[in-house]
Amino acid sequence: MKRIVVLFSGEGTNLSNLIHKIHRQHAIITCALTNNPNAGGIVKAQDADIPVEILSHTLFENRESYDAALVEIIGKYTPDLVVLCGFMRILTPVFTTQIRSINLHPSLLPAFKGAHAIKESFESDQNVCGVSVHWVSDELDGGKIILQKSFTKDSTDNLEGFSAKIRALEYEILPQSIINILKD
């Protein structure tokens, strides 16, 4: 069975979704790796008996040295694919040239790159919004698009309702993207 490593920084809601939809069915999540020692996703991975690695970026003097340590840890798990879902780090070529990875992003790229995509998308005058899964490259949220899914913004939505629509699409397209990539 194919092997994946999942990188996350926060509550791990997308990690939890992957545990339910992918783990032991389409691939084995061999490791859940976070840069945040207080990330809620740690418990979600441990509850599923998935090894957790915590590599705090605050212990490194620069992005390149952090990314080198990240690459070394990932290498121990020999993944077929690395999946970034809510991993809030800008990665350098030290990582991007060595690790085959995809990223989940909460906007229709190339619009609204970066960490505030949901809020920026919500506040924009664009009527069609959505989510993207893309290959990780040297350019922030700039890799080749793998899959996108959209919805029409509802003028009655508040940010919370809009975010819930984004999350629902994330839960759908990230597992589908992984399944499609691992089949090829």
Phi, psi and omega in degrees: 000143180296156185239135175232152171244135181248130177251134181211166179232344189236228186291341176077030180294320177288327173300313179301318177299318179292325176300318183283327187258341187241312190302124178069002176251311182244339180195164175258127171279103186279341180197142169247122187240133180228153174265357187243109182297346180252013183296134179295334180294342180302312181295321180299318178291315180299321178298335179263012181058035176261128178303140180243134173243132177246119179232093183288126180293341182290347180273001185241148184281339178204171182297321183296318180291324175297312182297325178297317178294322178298313179300319180296314179296313180302320181302329179297335185262359179038058182284152170280337182203143173250134184242120176263121176223100183076027176272106192269060177226138171275121186266145181263171176302338175304322178272307192295334180273350184245340187242125175280110187215155175239159180228143173263129181229134186274047171205170174274093180299146015274007180285143170058059175287159174095190193284344185248031187299319183296311181297316180296320179294315179300317184279351182284171177267010178285134180274332181255123182230174179170205184226160181224146165243131183218158174290141178283133178226183179294336181269129180305121180050035185243004181287168182302133180289134177261313183203142174225151175219140186232168173214162178269127181297137179260126184296344179271352180292143166261178182300323180296314179294320178297315179299322179296322177294319177300310182301317180300319178290323177302315182298336181273310191275335179293309177300320180297319179298316181298313180301314181297317181294316184288340176286328184285000000 
